[in-house]
Every structure is written in C-alpha cells, then in structure tokens.
Amino acid sequence: MPAEWFKDPIEEACREYPFDVIEPILSPYATSQQAAEQHWPWVAFALQSYRKQHERGKDTRDITPARAMALLGEIARHADGLDAALRELGGAAGGALANGNRPKFLAFAKAHRAIVSVFDDASYRASGDLDPDGHANFRAWTIPLWEIARTSEDQARMLGHDDSASSGTGQRLPGLGQFISLCAPVWTGATGRKATAERVVRKDDDGDGAPDFIIFLRSLCALAALPSPSLSMVKTALSPPPPSQPI
C-alpha cells in the first residue's frame, strides 16, 4: 500500500507522539538510532489508531452474554407472535373468500400484504395482483418468521456455550488486535527480530520476564494510558488466520 495514502494520518500521529516521546521506548530495541527514527512514524500511527478506536469503543453499549441471550429470546417470542397473528389474518381473509364475501377478503388480504411487504426481502416479496381465489398469493406472501424464531433460539443456545463471548475481551479492548498487528512489522524492521510472544532465552538470561516485543507493546500502552495486552492476546493477534472454508 503506497505510503502517501497514509500521509495525513501519519503526520497527525507524529504530532501527537513526537520522536522524543517514542524514542526512549523504541531505541533500546532498535538496531540503530537511524532505524528508530525511520520506524517512529509508524509506531506513532499504530498507537494513535489504537487510542482512537479505544475511545470510540467506550461510547458503545457493552452488554453481557446473558443480556444478549435474553434479547435473542425476545426476538424468538416476538417472531412467533407475529407469525401467529399474520397466519390468523391470512386465515380470516381465506375464510371470507370461502364464504363468498369478496369485499372483506380484499380488505383483509390488502392488510396482510401491506404488513408482509414491509420486510421487502427479494426471496419473500409479495407477488403482483390477487388471483381470483387468492390462495396462491398468500403462499407467496409468507415471510420466514418461524425460521427467525428458531434461529434466534439456536443462537441463544450457542451463545450460552461460547467461552469467547463470556470473556468479553474483544468488546472491552477495541483496537488492540489491530495495534499489535500494526506494531509487529514495525518491530521487525526496527530491531531485525521477529515479533513474537515467545521469550528468546539467551545464555546470560535467567528466563524471567516477558518477551521484548510484549514489553515494547506494554510500554507504548502505558505511554498513552491504554489497556495493555496479555500474553495470550498477543499470541492470538500474531497467529495466522485459519484457512478459509470452501463455500
């Protein structure tokens, strides 16, 4: 991606996080002062992007998995109720037609079609004018309310068994994954080392402490007063995406 596409955001980020602010964090790991200066703008850009996404995320409503499951239950109940009411209205129109009361049939059928057409889904869109008996068009006007209700119930059950939903990590730390992903190639370019969540143990190393890349990330987060990543979060962000499944 051409660097000029990021010219304005990079300049803005550099004004917010000038080199003398980033340098004490980046230089100890960089291969040279020149390498630190070359990669500082991208560190500033990654940090500012994380800050902005984090601030936007705080404005969104964070709901618990229990509340999400309750909402899915309400969707299922309302879908079932709407489905029953529409079926009753359609049955009333059919009964009026069977009794020879065409004016009542047309009135009920018009109301039924008006409600269903609100959904305006291409697969369930109301067909044209009424047939003389009306039955064919009633079948065309049905909408998948029963399927909506059952799908909502299924999703509520799945959510109840989803450990990732209970952790809430992605909701509470918006922008963190992207921040780690942006910093990884910058780290490699500035230090000549691969960004990793695994500590490289040297002969004179006692093996304690976090990997350098994680210390680097946490130092940047502390600078901007942002939540720091855990070891597992960094491992997840650096892991390759799963292979796409054929459709």
N, C-alpha and C positions, 0 to 999 in steps of 0.2 A: 504494500500500500504506500503510495507516494507520501513522503514526509510533509510536503506542502499542504496536504489535506488537513494536517493537524496543526498548522502554523499558528492560528489564533488561539486554540486551546492550550498549546504548548507555552506560548508567550504568557498567557494568563496564569498558568500553573507556575511558571518560573517567577512571576511577580509575587505570587502568594508564598512560594517556597524557594527563596533565592539560594544560590550555591553555598553561601556561608552558613546557611541553616542545615542543608543536606550534607555538606562536606564532612562534618565530624562523624556522621553515621556511615557514609559510603566509602570514604578514603581508606579507613583501616583495612578494608577488604579488597580494594581496587589494586590492580597491578601497577598503577602509576597515578600521579596526580592528574596527568592528561586524560587518562581513562576515566577518572572520576568526573572531570569536567565535561567530557563528551557524553556521559550517560546520565548526568544530573537532570537534564530537562525531562527525560523520560521517567525518572523516579518521581519528579515533581508532578508530572501529568498523572501517573498512577495514583499517587497519594491524593491529589485533588479530586480525581474521579471517584475514589472511594469515599472521601468526605461528602461529596455532593449526593451520591447515592444513599449514603447512610442518613443524611439529613432528610432526604425525600422519604426514605423508608419510615422514619419516625412519625411522619404525618399520616401514614396509613393505619387502618384499624387492624390490630393484631387480635385474632380470635383463637380460642383454644380448640383443640381437636374435638372436645366434647360439644362445643358450640357448633362446629361445622357439621358434626353428625346430627345434631338437633335440627339444623337448617335443612339438611337432606331429608330428614323425616318429615318436616313440614312440607317440603316440595312434594314428597310422595303422597301425603294426605290430601293436599290441595289438588294434585293432579287426579287422584282417584275421585274426589268430589266433583271436579269439573267434568271428568269423563262421564260420571253417572248422570249429571244434570243435562249434559248435551245428548246423551242417549235417550233420556226421558223426553226431551224436547223433540228429538227426531222421531221417537215413537208416537208422540202426540200428533205430529204432522202426518205420519203414516196412517194413524187411526182416523184422522179427519178425512184423508183421501179415501180410505176404505169405506167410510160412511157416506161418501158422495158429497162431502162438504168441501168443495174446492176452494172457496174463499178463505176458510180457516186454514186449510192445508197450505195455501200460498203464503199466508201471513206467518205461520209457524216456520215454514221452510225458509222464508226470507230472513227471519231472525236467526235461525240456525246457521245459515250460510254466512251471515254478516259476522257472527262470532268466530266461526272457524276461519274465515278469510283473514282475520287479524294476524294469524300465525304466518300466513303467506309463504309457506315453505314450498319450494318447487315440486317436491315429491307428493305433497298433500294439498296442493292448491285446488280450490273449488273449480269444477268444470263449468261449462257455459250455461245456457238456459236450461230450465227444468224440462225433463222428459215428461210426456203426458202422465205417466204413472209416478214419476218422482223417485222411484226406488234406486235406480242406477246412480243418480246423482248423490243420493245420501251416502252411498258407499264411497263415492269419490271425495266426499267432504270430510270423512273421518280424519282425525289427527291422532298421532301416536301417544295419547295421554297415558294409556295403560303402560306403554313401554317406558315413558318418562318416570312414572311412579316406581316401576320395578327397578329401573336403572338407578334411581335415587337410593332405593333400599340397598341395592347391591354395593353402591359406592360407600354408603354409610358403614356397611359391614367391613368392607376393605379398609376403610379409614381407621376403623377400630383395631385392626391388626397391623397397621403401618407404623413401625417404630420411628421412621424418619419424621412423620408428622408429629409425633409426641415430643421429639427433641426440639423442634421449632428453630433449629439453627439457621436455616436459610432465611426465615422471616425476621429474626432478631438482628441479623448481621447482613443487611443488604449491601451488595457491592464488594464484599470481602473476597469471594471467589475470583471475581474479575481482577481485583487488586493483586492477588497472589499470581494470577496468570500473566498480568502485565509486568510484574516485577521479575518473573523468572528469566526471560531472555535478557533483561537489563543486567541482572546479576551475573549471568554467564558472560555477557560482553564486557562487563567492567572487571570481573575477577578472573575470568578464564576458567571458572569452575562451574560445574553443572548445578543448577538449583535442585536441591533435594531435601527431603525431610529426614534423611538418614545421616547420622553423625559419622564423619570420617575420622576414625581413630588413628592417631599418629603414635610413634614410638614414645615421645615425651608427653603423651596425653594421658591423663588419668581416667578419661572416659566419662567424666561428669558433664552436665550441662546440655543445652540444646544445640542442634546443628547451627552453623554460622548463618545459613540463609534464614532460618526462623528467628534468630536473634536480630538480624537485619530488619526483617519484617516487623517484629515487635517494637524495635526502636523507632521505626517510622510511625507506627501507630501511636506510640507514646508521644511523639512529637506533635501529632495532630489531635491528640486526645480522642482517639478512636479505639474501638474494641480490637484486641489483639487476637490473632488466630491461635488455635490449639494445634498440637502436633497432628492430630487426625484430620483437622480441616485442611492443613497444608498438603498432607498426603492425598486427600480427596481431590483438591484443586490441581495437583500435579499429575494425577493418574490419567492415562489416555482414556478417551470416551469409549464406551462399549461399541462393538461393531453394529452397524445398522442392520435391522432385520428386513429381509425381503418382503415386499408388500404382496 
